[in-house]
Amino acid sequence: MESEPGISPSRTSSKLSWVNLSRTLLLAYQSVGVVYGDLSTSPLYVYTSTFKGKHMPVSEETVFGAFSLLFWTLTLIPLLKYVFFVLSADDNGEGGTFALYSLLCRHAKFSLLPNQQAADEELSTYKYGHAAPVTASSPLKRFLDKHKKLRIALLVFVLIGAGMVIGDGVLTPAISVLSSVSGLQVAETKLNEGELMLIASVILVGLFALQHCGTHKVAFLFAPVVLVWLFAIFGIGLYNTIYWNPKIVQAFSPHYIVKYFQETGKQGWISLGGILLCTTGTEAMFADIGHFTAFSIKLVFACVIYPCLVVQYMGQAAYLSKNTAHIDHCFYDSIPESVFWPVFVIATLAAIVGSQAVITATFSIVKQCHALGCFPRVKVVHTSKHIYGQIYIPEINWILMILTLAVTIGFRDTTMIGNAYGLACISVMLITTCLMALVLTFVWQRGAFAIPFLLFFGFIEAVYLSSAFIKVPQGGWVPIMLSLVIVLVMYVWHYGTRKKYNFDLHNKVSLKWILGLGPSLGIVRVPGIGLIYSELAVGVPAIFSHFVTNLPAFHKVLVFVCVKSVPVPYVSPEERFLIGRICPRPYRMYRCIVRYGYKDIPRDDGEFEDLLIKSIAEFIQMEAVEPQFSGSDSSSFDGRMAVISTRTVESNSSLVVSEHDDMDMNEITQSSRSLTLQSLRSVYEDENVQIRRRHVRFQLPQNPAMDQYVREELLDLIEAKEAGVAYIMGHSYVKARRSSSFLKKLGIDIGYSFLRKNCRGPSVALNIPHISLIEVGMIYYV
């Protein structure tokens, strides 16, 4: 048999291009259900919200003008602004308001995260995309650097956007579900308002009750549901256009917009609050870009979503132009009777899918706010072992459910809810426009292009926002109140956290004082490892002096651990750990900085201790070999850090690792001198079976060439690990100084203290085993 000829480069490239195309089409298919569920259900309520309750004539001319407004709004904002501009401003593949803010924090130095270091700028994800160096001669940059409070203003601006997005998580399920079930009033005239509210409430309770299952368990249904819905509304729109009024195609001309305002006047401007609802869900295109690709999202919108929505709005307008009295339920009235019930079922399912996507996005943005130090600690549950980033936050879920039910039952009207919904959506879009202009100026260095971008899209969105503000008494106050409460909570938490950090920073323990105590620290050093948690990335926290002065003994090996967030979406495992030394070698004191991005989700996999020991061992070896880590100057002992790759540690560890299932716990518990500690440890491990899966023991390999001091230090590290690991944290109480203003006392003593008492404790958030935790109280006067 002849050998197979080699594959030519052209065939290889065509195969790769086919693989890329199939991957893009698959992502595009999946994005239909996750990204576009909300946007695709807008036809349920747009025309009703535009005309209902307005003191203006509903005639063929005004309906044509309304459709022309809808067409050009869909063309300019979702298609032109987002598809052609905003989707290109991703942050390492991630999108949303926080992605733009993260780009500004890194490239324009707007960050307010307190414990940032120069080493963070070496992260592979730090310098990304089209970024160019920010010139110090920029007048705007000099102005912003001179007025530091503008950074706080920018943060508050971003938090308002986050608050509005969380408000969307309340309003989207309310308006989507209520609009979909309102079709029952068309089919069953005997169904009263109370029965309709009951059905909507049952669906909403069921929707929120199933959140703990996770999106992935029903995600495979999302895309088919939305696709069937889109094809259904496309077909109905095309049928209505041909059957009722084919002349509607003339309304593509913007001339009808001018005629619309000439005929309706001020009422036409007020009706813009209903028109803008056609863009609701547009921000999800940018926010969910991390789960797909920019090209797949653009492809679906341009080829599927946009034409289906345009044809549906055109068909509804054609029907309304001949049936102006049917404005209250114009979508369901326009459906041919023979397909009413199938479309009703699909509409209800599509509304649930759209609501699910927004609720999931709310969980993600709360997690991002917490990572940036702007939200209290909450319980984050991973709902998928295979799909990264799918989370569930129980506290937020139930709060959203209560607020959604309150809005649904309180308003009982899609027009009122639409007023609130439109204000929230257009506010987020305007904030995105402003942040995008800053990114164009500071990140892409295209200031000349930023001004027309801001003026053009900012003017359009400001007009819509002005119309939405008119509706504040008719429901528009809901997102404003929600956003104000959310922003207040986030800012109080951020303010209190920064004040606490600054107290630690200004009250660090002097390195000379520690050196004066000697390697024993003036107390007995007993076998074991003490992990001292602190928010300080540099220096020794003040609480350490409390331990030294109040405890008769301390662990032989001390590691100061700082878990911090950096303004990037993800930190790779190779760059997560920064290891350094505090004081000379005999002190056995180290520093470990664990870095996470704002979209990283720390997992409780029980491997942190082992990775930490391996990383410190790797650092000890590195320090002996590389001269930059071995200086004699004592002042340089705190601050010299090395990036230790966890994957490198796994493959090239300087320690021999042995793992075994330790079902026989006698050997471990007998090593504890206290019988009480033995019983507590046994009970704890019986209740937490997953912790007993594996026990890792380290051994030092036989290496005659190893330096004697390095060998001794590694042996001390192994012995300390075998003796046990204790987690040491400060149980802090933050209070305002007596000389503080009344507002500061109100914020710190009442607001911040209330949030700290009612959120999850730091030990729980960091997955610290309670049996190994030591807490020491400390009062912070800030």
N, C-alpha and C positions, 0 to 999 in steps of 0.2 A: 504494500500500500504506500502511495506517495505521501510524503509529509505535507502537512497543511501549510500553505503559504502564509507568510507573515501578514498581519493586518496593517493596512496602509494608514498613514496619519490622517488622511481625509476621512476614512471610515471611522477612526477613533474619535475624531472631532465631531462627526455627525452623530455618533452614538452618545457622546457627552451632551451635545446640544439637545438630543431627544430626551435624555434623562433629566436635564434641567427644565425642559418644557413640561414634561409630565409632572415633575415636582411642583412647578409653578401652578399648573392646572389643578393639582390636588389641593394645594394651599388655598387657591382661589375658591374652590368648591367648599372647603371647610370654613372659610371666612364668611361665606354667605349667611350661615346660621349664627355665628358668634358676633360678627361686627354689624350686620345690617338688619337684624331683627327689629330694632327700634325705628330706624329710618324707613323701613319698608311698610310699617303699619301706620305711618302718618296719614295716608288717605282716609282712614277711618273717621278723622275728626277735623281736618283742616278747613274744609268749606263751611262746616257747621260753626266752627269757632270764628270764621271770618265774617259771616253774615248775621248770625243769630244775635238778637239783642241790639243791633245797630239801627239807628234812625236814618236809613238810606234805602232807596228803592232797589229791589232785586229784579233787575231786568236783563235782557240779553246783552246789552252794552256793558253793564257792570260785571256780569259773569265772565264775559270775554276779557275784560280788563283784569279781573281777579286771576284768571288763568294765565294771562300774559305776565303778571307779577310773579306768579308761582314758577313759571318756566324760567324767567330771568334770574330769580332768586336761587333756584336750583343750579342754574348754569354758572352764576358768578361765585357763590360761596362754596358749595361742596365740590363742584367740578374744577373751577379755575383756581380758587384759593387753596383748597386742601389737596386736590390731586396733583396740581402742577407746582405748588410751592411748599406748603406746610409738611407734607409727607416726606420731603427731602431733608427736613431738619431733625432727623432721628438722633438719638444718643446711644451709640453702640447697638442699633437695632430696636431701641425702645422709644416709645412716643408718649405724648401727653404733656400736660402743663409742667409736671415735675422734670420731664426730660429737658424741656427748654430752660427751666430754671437751673438744672444741673449743668448744662452747657455754659450758662452765664457765670455760675459759681466757679467753674474751673478756668475758663478762658478770660473772664473779666474780673476775677477775684471778688465776686459779690457774696461769697459764702459766709454764713454766720455760724457754721458748725465750729464749736470752740476748740476741739483738740486735733486740729489738722497739722500735718507735718510735711516737710519737704519731701520725705520718702514717698508720700502718697502720690506725688506728681510723677513718680517713676512707674506707676501702674500702667499696664499695657492698654487698659481701657480709658486712661485719663485723657490722653491726647487722641482724639478721634475725629474722623470726618473731614470736613472742609475747613477746619479751623486754621486761622493764620494768627501769627503773634500780634497781640494788641499793642499798638504803638502808644507809648507814654505821652506823645505830643497831642493826642486827640483831645480837643477842648471838652467834649462831653465826658471823656474818661477822667480828665483832671477835675472837672466839676463834681463828678460822683465820688471821686476819692477824697475831695475836700469836705464834702458833706456826708459824713458817715451815716447819718440818720436816714439817708435815702435808701441804704441797704435794707434797713428795717421796713421802710415803706414798700420796697419791692417784695420783701417776704410777706408782708400783710396782703399785698396785691395778689400774690400767688395763693395765699391761704384763702382769700375770698373766692378765687376760682375753685379751689378744692372744696370749699363749703358749698358752692353752687353745684358741683358734681355730686356731692353727697345728697344734696337736695333733689337732684335728678333721680337718685335711688329711691326717694320717697314718692315722687310725682309720676315717674314713668309707669310703674305697675298700676297706680291708681287710674290714670287716664287711659292706658292701653286696655286693661281688663274691663273697665266700665264702658269704654267705647265699643268693645267687641260684644259684650253681653247685651248692650242696648238694642241690638238687632232683634231681641226677643219681643220688644215692644212693637216692632213692625209686624212680626209674624203672629204674635198672640196679643191682641188688643186688651184682653182681660188682665194681663199681667200688670200689677200696680208697681209703684215706685219702691215700696217696702220690700216686695218680693225680689225685685231686681237688685236692690242693695244686698239682700241676703245671699243671692247667688254670687254676686261679685265678691262679697266678703269671704265666702267659703273658698272660692278659687284663690284669693289672695292669701288666706291662712294656709291653705295647702301648698302654695308656691313657696312661702317662707319656711314652712315646716320641713320641706324636702331639701333645703339648702345644705344640711349637714351631710347629705349623700354625696355632694360634689357634682360639679358640672360634667365631669367625664363620663358619668354613668348614663346620662341622657344626651350627651353631646352628639352622638351618632344620629339622633333624630332631628337635630336642629336644622342642618342644611337642607334635607329633603322638605321639611315643613315650610321653610322660608322660600325655597325654590318653587314649590307648588303654589304657595301664596302669590309669589311674583308673577308666575305664568297665568294664574287665575285673574289677577287684577289687570294684567296686560290684555288678556282676551276680552274681559268685560269692558275695559276702556275702549278697545278697538271697536267692539260691537256697538257701544253707545254712541261713539263718534259717527259711525256710518249710519246707524238707525235714526238717531235723534237730530243731529245738526252737523253735517260735514263742514259747514262754514267756520267751525271753531278753529280750523287750521290757520285762518287769517290772524288769529290772536297771537301767533308767534312774533308778530311785529310789535316792537315797543311803542308804536303809535297808540295802541290800545291802553297802555299804562297812562299816557297823558290824558286820554279821553276819560279814563276811570276817575282820575283825581278831579278833572273838570266837572264831572257829574256828581261826585260824592262829597268833594270838599274836605272839611275837617273829619267827617265820619270815615272817609276813605283812609285818612292817615291813621285814625284809631284802629281801623280794620287790619292794619299791618301786623298787629299783635297776633292775629290769626294766621296771616300769610306766612309769618316766620316759622310756624310750627312744621312747615314742610321740610325744614332743615334739622329738626330734632333728631338726635342720634348721629349727626355728622361728626361730632367730636370723637365718637367711638372709632372712626376710621383711623385717627391719629393715635388715640390712647391704646388701641389693641394691636398696633403694628408689631409689637414684640413677639406676638404669638404666630405671626405670619411673615410676609415680606411686603415691602412697599409696592413692588411691582404687582404682586397678586391682588392686593387690595385695590390698586388703581385699575387693574384689568377688569375686575368684577364690577366696579362702580361704572366705568365707562361703557362696558359692553352689555351689562345686565340691569343693574339697579337704576341707572339714569334713564334709559329708554322705557323701562317698565313703569316707573313713576310718572314720567312725562305723559305717556299714553293714558294711564289711569286718570290723572288730573284732567287731561283733555276730554276723556270720555265723561267724567262726572260733570264737567262744565257744559258739555253738549246736552246732557240730560237736564241739568238745572236750567239751562237757557229756555227750555220748553216746559219745565215743571217747577216754576219758581216757588210754589207753595210748599214744596217738599224739603225745605232747607234743614229742618230739625234732624232728619235721619236720611240725608241725601245719599250717603254711600249705600246703605242697605236698600233704599227705595230704587236705586239705579240698577240693582242686580236683577236680571231676568228671573222670573218666578221659578222656572224649572231647575235652576242651579242654586237657589237661595240657601238651602240647608247645608249642602256641601261647603259652600263659601263661608257660611257662618261658623261651621266647625273649624275650618282652616284659619279663619280670622281669629278665633279664640286661641287656638294653638300658637299662631304667630305672635299674638299679644303676649302670651306667656313666655315665649322664646325671647322676645325683645326685652321683657322685664328681667328675665334671668341674666342676660348679658350685662345690664346696667347694675344689677345687684352685685354680681361678681366684680365688676369694675369698682364699685364702692368699697368692697373689701380690700382690693388692691391699693386704692388711694389712701385708705386709712393706714395700711401697712407702710406705705411710702412716707406719709406724714410722721409716723412714729420714728422711722429711720432717720428723718431729718430733725428729730428732737422736738416735734410740734404736736405730738398726740400722746396721751397717757398709755401706759402699757396695757395691752389687751391680750386675750388668749387667741393664738393663731393655730388653727387646726389644718393639717395637710390632708386634702381630700383625695389625692392621687399619689401613688408611689411611682408612677411612670411619667406623668406630665408635670414638669416643674412649674411652680408658680400658682397652681390652683389651690386656693386657701378658703377657709371658712372662719368667720369671727362671730362666735355665738352672741356676745353682747350687742354688737352692731346689728346683727340680723334681727333680733327681737325688738330693738329700738326702731329699726326701719319698719317692721311689721306694724307696730303700734301706731306710728306716725302715718303710715300709708292707710290703715283702716280709719284713722281719725279724719284724714283728708277726704277719703272716699265717702264716708258716712256724713261728714260735716257739710261738704259742698253738694253732693248728690247731682252734680251737673258737670259734664265734660267741658263746657265753655268756661266755667269758673276755674276748673283745674287747669285748662289750657292756658288761661291768663298767667297762672303761676308758673306753669311749665315753660312757656315761651320766654318769660323773663329770665329764668334760670339758664336756659340754653343759650340765649343771645349774649348773656353776660360772660359765659365761659368762652364763647367765640371771640368776643371783643378783647378779653384778656389774652387769649392766644395770639390775636393779631398784634397786640402791643409787645408781647414777649418775642414774637417772631421778628418784629422790627428791631428789637435790641439784639437778637441773635444775628441778624443781617449786618448790624453795625459793628458789634464787638467780636463776634466769632468768625463770620465770613468776610469781614472787612469790606462790606458793600453798602456803606452809609448812603451813597447817592441813590441807591435803589430802595433803601429802607424808607425814605421819606415818601415817595409816591405810593409804595405798598401800604404804608400806614394811612395816608390820606385817602386812598381809594377805598380799601376795604373797611378802614375805620369809619369813614363817613357813612357807608351803606349800613354797617352794623349799628352805628350810633343812631341813625334814623329809626331803625327797627327798635332799638332799646328805648328811645324816647316814646315810641308808641306803646311799648310794653309797660312803661312806668305810669302811663295814664290808667292802666288797669290795676294799680296797686290796691285801691279800695275793693275791687271786684275779684279778689283772690291773689293778686300779684304780691301782696304782703307776705304770703307764706314762704317763698324762697328767701326773701329778704330777712325775715325773722330767723329762719333755719340757719342761713349763712352767718348771721350776726352771732347767734349762740355758738355755732361750731367754731367760728373764728375766735370768739372770746375764749372758749375752752382751749383751743390750740395755742393762742398767744400767751395765756396765763401759764400754761404748762411750759412753753418755750422760755418765757421770762424767768420762771422759778428755776428751771434747769440750768439756765445760763448763770444766774446768781449763785447757785450752789457750786457750780464748776469754778466760777471766779473766786469763791471763798477758798476752795481747795487749792487753787493756783497760787493765791497770795499767802497761804499758810502752809506751804510745803515744809517738810522737815529738812533741816540743813544737812547736807552731805558731810560737812565737817563734824557735826554732832554725832552722826552715825560712826564715822571713822574714829572719833575719840572714844567711843564705847569699846572698840576692838572687835575682833571676829566673833566673840561670844555675845556681843551686844549687852554685856553687863548682866546677863541672865543665863540660865541653863538652856543649852540647845539640845533638844531631844530628837530621836530619830523620827523622820516623817517629812512630808512636803506640805507647806502652807501656801495656798493660793490666795493672795490678798487682792480682792477685786477693787478697782478704783476707776474713775473716769479720766484720771490724769494719764496722758501719754508720755509726759516727761516729769521727772521728780518723784519724790516719795510723799504720799498723802499724809495729812496731819493725823489721821486716825492711827497710823503706825506708831506714833509716840505714845498713844493711849495703850496699845498692846504692850509695848516694851516696859512702860512704867507701872502697869497694873497686873501683868501676868508674871508668875514666877518662872515660867519656862516657855520656850518658843521652839518652833520646828527648826531642824538643822538646815533644811533647804527652803528658801523663801522665793516665791515667784510673784511679782506684781503683775496682775493681769488687767489689761484694758481692752474691753470689747467696744469697738467704735464703728460708726458709719462714715463712709467717705462719699463724696458727691459723684459717684459713678453708679450705673445700674447693677453691675455685677463685679465681683472680685474673684479671679480664678483661684482654685486651690493652690496653685504654685506660688501665688503671691499673698496668700491670706495671712501668714504668720510673720511677724517681725520679732526677732529675738535679740536681746542685748543683756549686758551685765551691769549691775549696780554694785559699786565698791569693788575692792580687789578680790582675787580668787578665793582666799581663805574664808571670806564672809558667806559664800555660797548663796548669793542674792542675785536674782535675774529679773528681767522684765520681758513680758510677752504681750504684744499688741495683736489682737485679732481683728481683722478688718472685714467689713461687710458693705456691699453696695445697697442702695435704697430699694432694690428689688430682690436682693438676696434674702433667703429664708433659712435661718439657722435650724438645723435638724437635730433632734435629740437622739443621736445614734450611739451614744455611750462611748465614743472613741476619742473624745477630746483629751482625756488624761493621757492616753497612750501616745497620741500625736504630739502632745506637749512635751512629754519626756523624750521622745525621739528627736524633736526639734531642738531642745536644749542640748542634747548629746551631740547633735550635728553641729550646733553653734560652738560647743567646747572644742570639737575637733577642728573646725574652721578657724577659730581664734588662734589655735596653736600653729597653724600653717600659714595663714595670711597675715602679713605684718600690720596692715591697717587696723586690725582688731586687737593688737597687743601693744598698747602704749603703757608707759610707766607713770604718766601724769595722772594723779588721782582725780583731778578736776574733770577728766574726760571719761571717767568710768560710767557716768550716767549720760546716756544720749547716743552712744555708738550702737546702732542697730543693724542687723543683717536680715535679709529676706530669706526665710527657710522654706523651700518648696516641700509641701506635704507629700507630693508624689515622688520627689527625689528621695525624701526620707524613707518612704515605703520601699524603694528599690535598692537604695544604697545606705542602709542604716548602719551606724557604727556599733550598734548593739545587736546581739542575737536574741530574737524574739521567739518565745514558745507559748502556744495557746492551747488551752484545754478546757473542756466542760468541767466545771467544779461543782459537781453534785454533792461531793463530800465537803461540807463547809466546816468540819470540825477543826481542820488545821488552821483555817483563817481565824475563826472565832476564838480559838485557844490562844492565838497570839495577842489578843487583847487582854490586858491585865484586869480591866474592870468587868465584873460579872454583869453589871447593869448594861454596859456598852455591848457586851456579847449578846444579851437578850434583845436589846433594841435593834442591833444590826441583823440578828436572825429574823425578827418580826418584819423589819423593813424589806429584807430580801425575799421573804416568803410572799409578801404582798406585791412585790415588783419582780415578777418572774423573769421579765425580759432583761433585767440587769444581770441575771445569773447565767446568761447564755455562755459567756466566755470570760476567762481570766487570763490576762497577759502577764508573763514574767520575762524580765530582761536579764541577759547575761552578757558579760564582757568577753569578746573573742580573744583568743590567744594571739597576741601581736607583740613580739619582742621589740619591734621598732617604735612602739608607742611611747611618747614622753611620760616620765614618771608622774609628773604633776597632773597631766591629763588623765592618766589611769586612775589616780587617787580620786580625782573629782568625779569621774564617771562611776566609780565604785560607790562613792557617797550618794550619788544620784540614784543608783539602783537600790541601795539599801534603804534610802528614804522612801522610794516608791513601794518597796515591800512592806515597810512599816505602816504605810497608809497615807492618804491624802485628805487634808482638811481644807474646806472652803471658808474663807474669812471675809466678812463684809461688815460695813458700818450700817447700823440701824439709825438713820439720820432723821432729825426733826429740824425742819427749816422754819425760822421765824424772822420777822422783820425787826430791825433795830428800833429802839424806843424813839430815836430821832427821826425815823422815817415818816414820810407824808402819809396822810390818811388813805390815799388811793393805793399806795404801795402796801400798807398794812392790810387793806382789804384784799388785795390781790394775793399776797403771800400767806398771811395768817388764816384767811378764810378760803379763798379760791384754790390756791395751790395745795394747801393742806388737805382740803376736801378731796381733790383729785388724787393725791397720793394715798389717802386712806381707802379710797374706793376703787383703785386700779390694782392690777396684779403686782405683787412684790417683785423686786429685781431678782431675787433668788429663783423665783418661779419662772420668770421670763428668760433667765439664763440657763434653765434646766439643771440647777444645782441640787443634788440629792440632799434632802432635809436632814438626814441622819448625820451627814458630814459637815453641816453648816455651823459656823460660830459667828454670832453677831454681837457687836459692841455698840452701845448707844452713843450718839454724839449730836449735839445741838449746833446748828448753823445759824448764826445771826448775820443776816445779809442786808 
